[in-house]
Amino acid sequence: MTDKALSGIRVLDMTHVQSGPTCTQLLAWFGADVIKVERPHVGDATRGQLRDIPDVDSLYFTMLNHNKRSITLNPKTPKGKEIFTRLIEECDVLVENFAPGALDRMGFSWERIQEINPRIIYGSVKGFGPGPYQDCKVYENVAQCAGGSASTTGFDDGPPMVTGAQIGDSGTGLHLALGLVTALMHRERSGKGQRVECAMQDGVLNLCRVKLRDQQRLSQGPLREYPQFPHGEFGESVPRAGNASGGGQPGWAVKTKGGGIDDYIYVIIQPQVWEAWMKTIGREELISDPEWATPEARLPKLDQCFAMIEEWTLTKTKFEAMDILNAQNIPCGPILSLQELAEEPSLRDNGTVVEVDHPTRGPYLTVGNPIKLSASSTEVVRSPLLGEHTDEILRDVLGFSDNAIAEARAAEAIGSEHKLHEDEHPVPMPEAGA
Ligand SMILES: CC(C)(COP(=O)(O)OP(=O)(O)OC[C@H]1O[C@@H](n2cnc3c(N)ncnc32)[C@H](O)[C@@H]1OP(=O)(O)O)[C@@H](O)C(=O)NCCC(=O)NCCS
């Protein structure tokens, strides 16, 4: 058992769907005691979304809520408010990603939360920051569109595209996790909590930083590493760049042997490996040809460069090409399908792809903690069933007696959803914080 970096930190987790749960899952992986508050008998909506097995928590839910405990509690009831207030007193961090104003409507404004516990850190995700859209409800793709990602993704002659990477939801959850840990560090010195807010639009724009760079470069002339150069047109705004490299080194996805939809390799023509490239593809005559030998000379004919390279890659599988190019320090990477990633042994070995057992669904694959700490390793613990820890949390965190728990249940402040069946195996939760 390693010493968990965040052990002793208790998180009151009011999050749902993806953005907030990504954040609190990271905190839980680092050892925080994350208490997920869910609506009695309903729970996080994702428990039932995209279900692959009837009446079993969806993979959407299980893959975003590892290492947490679940309590069902309705802070809209008088008794529920009392319990929620006591939980605020006992927690270091409160996180939520409801639609704007939802927590205030429950009677828990930031002012009230601070009154209850001046040391608490209150984190929230919203779609937009202060401004014309501050009251909007927002999901992933809306954030991708509003944050500059969609307008810069896809091909020039196609519509704006959203990406498969969940940069609006999971990306903002990551930003929030950093904000919360930073606020915890600050509390060490100041003794005070503070509010941490992350807007999904801001988070996406932060990840599109290089596109705002290019927007400003555009006023100085065409973007010469973009596929629109030199034959196409540039308008007033950064165009979609297809598979062109976002950095200063030209890159493209070229086809490989096999002809499958993911039989591609992404290759980069770093200036220092031009010679190695030309030797590899059998075009030694271009190594010192002034028409090709310098990055400047190549910029107007990158399409021809990648076409020459593709002639060669088409004779190799993406893995053969990878081995040959890698041996020469040529930057490149295979386009991997999710099936290939799920089966990749090295990802299993390093805990990035993990098989988890679940009492009602059985074994499933998930992505483990991508952040590896040498002194605080992550054990991925299955997600909690709805209300699985209601009684345990009331007893251990708030010191409730069995009678007090029964009273709260009779007052419909807490739910009575889940009792483990005999064939279900409770999995020990990470140590609770002090
Ligand atoms: C994601 C989102 C669009 C979902 O909207 P939604 O399904 O309508 O859910 P809401 O956040 O409005 O919450 C629904 C209601 O449930 C209530 N609720 C939540 N937990 C509850 C609980 N434990 N007990 C009782 N009521 C509860 C809320 O108080 C709210 O009620 P209200 O509208 O009467 O105030 C919205 O929450 C949102 O915009 N969040 C911020 C941005 C974000 O994180 N988006 C990405 C999600 S991955």
The ligand as an SDF file (V2000), in Angstrom:
LIG
                    3D

 48 50  0  0  0  0  0  0  0  0999 V2000
  -24.8320   18.9000  -18.1030 C   0  0  0  0  0  0  0  0  0  0  0  0
  -26.1160   19.6820  -18.0330 C   0  0  0  0  0  0  0  0  0  0  0  0
  -26.4470   20.2740  -19.3840 C   0  0  0  0  0  0  0  0  0  0  0  0
  -27.2210   18.7120  -17.5970 C   0  0  0  0  0  0  0  0  0  0  0  0
  -28.4290   19.4190  -17.4010 O   0  0  0  0  0  0  0  0  0  0  0  0
  -29.6520   18.7390  -16.6260 P   0  0  0  0  0  0  0  0  0  0  0  0
  -29.6860   17.2910  -16.9140 O   0  0  0  0  0  0  0  0  0  0  0  0
  -30.8720   19.5090  -16.9650 O   0  0  0  0  0  0  0  0  0  0  0  0
  -29.2360   18.8350  -15.0900 O   0  0  0  0  0  0  0  0  0  0  0  0
  -29.1030   20.1190  -14.1240 P   0  0  0  0  0  0  0  0  0  0  0  0
  -27.6770   20.3940  -13.8900 O   0  0  0  0  0  0  0  0  0  0  0  0
  -29.9510   21.2420  -14.6070 O   0  0  0  0  0  0  0  0  0  0  0  0
  -29.7400   19.5400  -12.7750 O   0  0  0  0  0  0  0  0  0  0  0  0
  -31.0630   19.0570  -12.7940 C   0  0  0  0  0  0  0  0  0  0  0  0
  -31.7750   19.2180  -11.5130 C   0  0  0  0  0  0  0  0  0  0  0  0
  -31.4270   18.1190  -10.6540 O   0  0  0  0  0  0  0  0  0  0  0  0
  -31.3630   18.5870   -9.3360 C   0  0  0  0  0  0  0  0  0  0  0  0
  -30.5430   17.6980   -8.5130 N   0  0  0  0  0  0  0  0  0  0  0  0
  -29.2710   17.3180   -8.7230 C   0  0  0  0  0  0  0  0  0  0  0  0
  -28.8400   16.5220   -7.7280 N   0  0  0  0  0  0  0  0  0  0  0  0
  -29.8770   16.3950   -6.8620 C   0  0  0  0  0  0  0  0  0  0  0  0
  -30.0550   15.6950   -5.6430 C   0  0  0  0  0  0  0  0  0  0  0  0
  -29.0800   14.9700   -5.1020 N   0  0  0  0  0  0  0  0  0  0  0  0
  -31.2650   15.7880   -5.0380 N   0  0  0  0  0  0  0  0  0  0  0  0
  -32.2680   16.5280   -5.5640 C   0  0  0  0  0  0  0  0  0  0  0  0
  -32.1530   17.2160   -6.7240 N   0  0  0  0  0  0  0  0  0  0  0  0
  -30.9610   17.1400   -7.3620 C   0  0  0  0  0  0  0  0  0  0  0  0
  -30.7450   19.9490   -9.5020 C   0  0  0  0  0  0  0  0  0  0  0  0
  -30.9330   20.7120   -8.3340 O   0  0  0  0  0  0  0  0  0  0  0  0
  -31.5060   20.4950  -10.6820 C   0  0  0  0  0  0  0  0  0  0  0  0
  -32.7590   20.9740  -10.2710 O   0  0  0  0  0  0  0  0  0  0  0  0
  -33.3010   22.4810  -10.5830 P   0  0  0  0  0  0  0  0  0  0  0  0
  -33.2100   22.6370  -12.0700 O   0  0  0  0  0  0  0  0  0  0  0  0
  -34.6750   22.4170  -10.0630 O   0  0  0  0  0  0  0  0  0  0  0  0
  -32.4310   23.4330   -9.8940 O   0  0  0  0  0  0  0  0  0  0  0  0
  -25.9860   20.8220  -16.9790 C   0  0  0  0  0  0  0  0  0  0  0  0
  -25.8300   20.2480  -15.7120 O   0  0  0  0  0  0  0  0  0  0  0  0
  -24.8630   21.7740  -17.2490 C   0  0  0  0  0  0  0  0  0  0  0  0
  -24.9200   22.6270  -18.1350 O   0  0  0  0  0  0  0  0  0  0  0  0
  -23.7780   21.6680  -16.4570 N   0  0  0  0  0  0  0  0  0  0  0  0
  -22.6510   22.5770  -16.5280 C   0  0  0  0  0  0  0  0  0  0  0  0
  -21.7630   22.2950  -17.6950 C   0  0  0  0  0  0  0  0  0  0  0  0
  -21.2700   20.8710  -17.7270 C   0  0  0  0  0  0  0  0  0  0  0  0
  -20.6290   20.3830  -16.8250 O   0  0  0  0  0  0  0  0  0  0  0  0
  -21.5540   20.2280  -18.8540 N   0  0  0  0  0  0  0  0  0  0  0  0
  -20.9330   18.9980  -19.2180 C   0  0  0  0  0  0  0  0  0  0  0  0
  -21.5380   17.8470  -18.6540 C   0  0  0  0  0  0  0  0  0  0  0  0
  -20.5130   16.4870  -19.0890 S   0  0  0  0  0  0  0  0  0  0  0  0
  1  2  1  0
  2  3  1  0
  2  4  1  0
  2 36  1  0
  4  5  1  0
  5  6  1  0
  6  7  2  0
  6  8  1  0
  6  9  1  0
  9 10  1  0
 10 11  2  0
 10 12  1  0
 10 13  1  0
 13 14  1  0
 14 15  1  0
 15 16  1  0
 15 30  1  0
 16 17  1  0
 17 18  1  0
 17 28  1  0
 18 19  1  0
 18 27  1  0
 19 20  2  0
 20 21  1  0
 21 22  1  0
 21 27  2  0
 22 23  1  0
 22 24  2  0
 24 25  1  0
 25 26  2  0
 26 27  1  0
 28 29  1  0
 28 30  1  0
 30 31  1  0
 31 32  1  0
 32 33  2  0
 32 34  1  0
 32 35  1  0
 36 37  1  0
 36 38  1  0
 38 39  2  0
 38 40  1  0
 40 41  1  0
 41 42  1  0
 42 43  1  0
 43 44  2  0
 43 45  1  0
 45 46  1  0
 46 47  1  0
 47 48  1  0
M  END
$$$$
